[in-house]
Amino acid sequence: MQLDDLKPQDGARRKKKRVGRGRASGHGKTSTRGHNGQGQRSGESKRFGFEGGQTPLFRRLPKIHNFDQVPGRDWVELNVGALNGLPAGSEVTAESLLLHKVLRKPTDSLRILGNGELKVALNIKAHHFSQGAIDKIQAAGGSYEVLQPVAPTRNPKNRD
C-alpha cells in the first residue's frame, strides 16, 4: 500500500450544493427555496420559537412560580494523609480541623478520602468516608463516626 492509494471511503465526501446554476443541475430556477412566501425572499428569518402563526409552545404552557432551586451541598474533601500532623488520640471534627489550620473555613459537608498513609490513631467524625479511608483509619488504630447532614434550609432570595 502506498500513500497515493489512500482515499476516502465511498460516500464519505460530498460535493458542495451549487444552487442557481441552471435547470440541469437540479438546483436551478428557484434555487431550492420553493415558490413564493417568506422563505423564498432574501434575508428571510423567523423569530425564535415562531411556529407559523400557531400559538407557540412558550405561550401555551402555564406560568409556574416559586420554582426555588434545590439547595446543594459543597463537599470539602480531605485525604487521610493530611491528618498526620494532628496529635494522636485526638477527636477530629470540622471545627478542630479549623483550629489546627487544616481547613480554611467551616463546613457541614466534610468528606474523608483514602489517599496517603495515616500514621496516628485518631477518632474522626465526618459526614462521609470512602472505603479506603475507613480501612486506613482502622489499620492505624483509630475510629470513625459518620455524622448526619444538617437539613438544608430554603433560600429566601428565590421568592417572588
N, C-alpha and C positions, 0 to 999 in steps of 0.2 A: 504494500500500500504506500502510495506517495502522497505528498501534501496536495498535489493538484488533483488527486482522486476524491478528496473530501468535498462534499457538497451537502446542502441542507436536505432533509428528508422531503419527499414529495408532499406538497400541501402545506409545508411549514412556512413558506414565504408567499405573500400575496402582492400583486401589483396595486399601486395606489389607484383609487377610483378617480378617473378623469371625467368630469361632467361637462356638458355643453360642447361636445366635440363631434356633433352630427348624429343623425339617427342610427347609423350603422353601429355606433359604439354601444347602443343600448341605454345610454345616459344622455341622449340629445333632447332637443325641444325644451321640455320643462326642467331638465337637469335634475331629475329625481325629486322635485319639490311638489309635484301634483298640480292640479288645476285650481286657480283662484283661492281666496281665503288668506288668512293671516300668515300661515306657514309658507306661502308662495312668495311673499314680499321680502325684500332685503331688510335687514335689521329686525327680523321677527323675534320677539321674545315674549313669553308669558310669565307673569309673576310667579314666585314660588308658591306652591300649593294650589295653583289655578286648576280647576277640573272642568273646563269647558263651559262654565256658566252654572253648573250644578253647585249647590251649596257645599263648600269644601269641608273636608273632614274636621279641621280645627274649629269650625263653627257648628258642626253637628254634635260635637261632644260637649257635655256639660262642664261648667267651670268647677273645679274641685279646689276648695280652700283648706287651710290648716293641714297641709301636707308637710309636717315637720320632718326633718332629717332624723334618721335613727342614730343616736349618739354612738360613735365607735370608740374603740379603745386604742390608745397608742402604747404599744408594748415597749418596755425598756428591757433589752436583752443583756444578760451578763453571763460570762463564762466562769466556770468554777476556778479556772486558773487565776482569775483576778482576785480571788478571795484569800490567797495565801498570805497576804500582808496583815490579816486580822489576827488577834490573839486567840490561841487555842481554847476551845471550850466555850467560846462566847456565843451569844444568841445573835443571829444575823437577820435583820429586817430591813426594809427600805429606809426607815428612819436612822438605823445605826449605820447603814452604808453612807448616808449623807454626812453623818458626824465624822466618819473615817475618810471622807472625801473620795469614795469610790464612785458615788453617783453625784451628779451636779444639781439635780432638782428633785423634789419629792414626787412619788408616783404611787398609783394604786394598781399598777399592772406590771409587776416585776416577773420576768421570765428567766429562769436559770438554765443555761445550756451547758453541755458537757465538754467543751473544748479546753484543753490544758490539763494539768495534774493538780490535784488537791492534796496538800501535804499536812494540813492541820485538821483536827476534828472540830466541826462546827455544828451548831444547831440552827439550821437555816429555815426561815419562814418566807415563802413567796407564793405568788398566785399561779405559777405553772413551773413544772420541772420536766426536762427531757429525760428519757430513759437512761441515756449516757451519764447525765448529771447525777441521777439518783444512784447509779452504780458506783460512781467515783466518791460521792459523799459517804455512802455506807462503807466503802473499802477503806476510807480514811478514818473510820470510827465515829463519824458524825451521824446526825439525824436530820430529817426534813419534814416539813409540815406544809400542806397546801392550804392557803388562805382562800376564803370565798370572796369573790369580787364584790365591790360596792355597787349597789344598784345605780345605774346611770340616771341622772335627773333630766327632765325635759328642758330643752334650751329655750329660755323666754324670748330670745331675739327673733325667733322664727314666727312670731304671731302676726296676725293681720292688723 
